[in-house]
């Protein structure tokens, strides 16, 4: 089944609407969707290395725009949308613990969440809820999301075929590692914050 999903993703990566799908996934992941755009970025670049920088740019732009939507959820719709999302991800207690100090360290928190496997969406909503300065939020988001996606693109562009061979040979381990990073990010937030 994993092989079929991988083959489907590679096929999708080569289609005409691949960039549109990437834009949508990048946008919704930054505000509420649990699957990161990396699940599309890696096969898209592996399938066609010459598009690496365009893929990174699309992911960066739409991820930041999605982050602004997450900020708006926290700012305008926390009671109706934001709170249920925090409930869904189990972050109410964790959020209450760091809410007071959030804006003091907000720049670094958003930058860390934007670059690492931490769930960025939780921090976009938290930034809106705590009314973090929008310019600081935007700057941290642009720098961290762009750094993440362009670094990923650079590695995949430079190492191209060997990366593809590695992924295809060790697909199961790569999938397990990816899910472990995703789950690890959620656990980190739950217990550290």
C-alpha positions in Angstrom: 0.0 0.0 0.0 2.8 2.4 0.9 4.4 1.7 -2.5 1.1 2.6 -4.3 0.8 5.8 -2.3 4.4 6.7 -3.2 3.8 5.9 -6.9 0.6 8.0 -6.8 2.4 10.9 -5.2 5.2 10.7 -7.9 2.6 10.6 -10.6 0.8 13.6 -9.0 4.1 15.4 -8.8 4.5 15.2 -12.6 1.0 16.4 -13.4 0.0 19.8 -14.7 -1.8 20.8 -11.5 0.9 19.6 -9.1 1.8 23.2 -8.1 -1.8 24.0 -7.3 -2.1 20.9 -5.1 1.1 21.9 -3.3 -0.2 25.4 -2.8 -3.4 24.2 -1.3 -1.7 21.7 1.0 0.9 24.3 2.1 -1.9 26.8 2.9 -4.1 24.4 4.8 -1.3 22.7 6.7 -0.3 26.1 8.2 -3.7 26.7 9.7 -5.4 23.3 10.4 -4.3 20.3 8.3 -2.1 17.8 10.1 0.0 16.5 7.1 3.0 18.8 6.2 3.7 19.8 2.6 7.0 18.0 2.7 4.9 14.9 1.7 4.5 16.5 -1.7 7.7 18.5 -1.8 10.0 15.6 -1.7 8.5 13.5 -4.5 7.9 16.6 -6.6 11.6 17.6 -6.5 12.7 14.0 -6.8 10.5 13.5 -9.9 11.7 16.7 -11.5 14.8 18.4 -10.0 14.7 21.5 -12.2 11.5 22.6 -10.4 13.2 22.6 -7.0 13.3 26.3 -6.5 9.8 26.9 -7.8 8.4 24.2 -5.5 10.1 25.7 -2.5 8.8 29.2 -3.5 5.2 28.0 -3.9 5.4 26.1 -0.6 6.9 29.1 1.2 4.4 31.6 -0.1 1.3 29.6 0.5 2.5 28.3 3.9 3.0 31.9 5.1 -0.5 32.8 3.7 -1.9 29.8 5.5 -0.1 30.9 8.6 -1.9 34.3 8.3 -5.2 32.4 8.1 -4.2 30.5 11.2 -3.4 33.8 12.9 -6.9 35.1 11.8 -8.5 32.0 13.3 -6.8 32.7 16.7 -7.5 36.4 16.5 -11.1 36.4 15.2 -12.5 32.9 15.6 -10.8 31.3 18.5 -14.0 30.4 20.4 -15.7 28.9 17.4 -12.8 27.4 15.4 -9.5 27.8 17.3 -10.6 26.3 20.6 -12.0 23.1 18.9 -8.8 22.8 16.9 -6.7 23.0 20.1 -9.1 20.5 21.7 -8.7 18.2 18.7 -4.9 18.2 18.9 -5.0 18.0 22.8 -3.2 21.2 23.4 -5.5 23.2 25.8 -3.4 22.6 28.9 -0.2 23.1 27.1 -1.4 26.3 25.6 -2.7 27.7 28.9 0.8 27.1 30.4 2.7 29.3 28.0 0.0 31.8 26.9 1.2 34.5 29.3 4.9 34.4 28.1 4.1 33.7 24.5 4.5 37.1 23.1 7.8 37.7 25.0 9.3 34.7 23.2 6.9 34.6 20.2 9.4 35.5 17.5 11.6 32.6 18.5 8.7 30.3 19.1 7.2 31.0 15.6 10.6 30.8 13.9 11.3 27.4 15.6 7.8 26.0 14.7 8.2 27.2 11.1 11.5 25.5 10.6 11.2 22.3 12.6 8.7 19.4 12.7 6.8 21.2 15.4 3.2 21.7 14.3 3.3 25.2 12.9 -0.5 25.5 12.8 -0.7 25.4 16.6 1.6 28.4 16.8 -0.2 30.4 14.0 -3.5 30.1 16.0 -1.7 30.9 19.3 -0.1 34.0 17.7 -3.5 35.3 16.7 -5.1 34.5 20.1 -2.3 36.2 22.0 -2.4 39.1 19.5 1.2 38.8 18.8 2.5 41.7 16.7 1.6 40.9 13.1 4.8 42.2 11.7 6.9 40.0 14.0 4.7 37.0 13.3 5.0 37.6 9.5 8.8 38.1 9.6 9.4 35.0 11.6 7.1 33.0 9.4 8.6 34.2 6.1 12.2 33.5 7.3 11.5 30.2 8.9 9.2 28.6 6.3 11.4 29.8 3.4 14.5 28.5 5.1 12.9 25.1 5.7 11.5 24.7 2.2 14.5 26.1 0.3 17.0 24.1 2.4 15.0 21.0 1.7 14.9 21.9 -2.0 18.6 22.5 -2.1 19.4 19.2 -0.6 17.0 17.4 -2.9 18.3 19.3 -6.0 21.9 18.7 -5.2 21.7 15.0 -4.3 18.7 14.3 -6.6 19.1 10.7 -8.0 20.8 9.2 -4.9 18.0 10.6 -2.8 15.4 9.1 -5.0 17.2 5.7 -5.0 17.4 5.9 -1.2 13.8 6.8 -0.8 12.6 4.1 -3.1 14.9 1.5 -1.6 14.0 2.3 2.0 10.5 3.6 1.5 9.1 2.0 4.7 11.9 3.4 6.9 11.5 6.8 5.3 7.8 6.8 5.9 8.3 5.7 9.5 10.9 8.4 10.1 8.6 11.0 8.6 5.7 10.0 10.7 7.9 9.8 13.8 9.1 13.4 13.2 5.4 14.6 12.8 4.2 12.8 15.9 7.4 13.8 17.8 6.5 17.5 17.0 3.0 17.1 18.5 4.4 15.3 21.6 7.0 18.0 22.1 4.4 20.7 22.2 2.2 18.7 24.5 4.9 18.0 27.1 7.2 21.0 26.8 4.7 23.8 26.4 
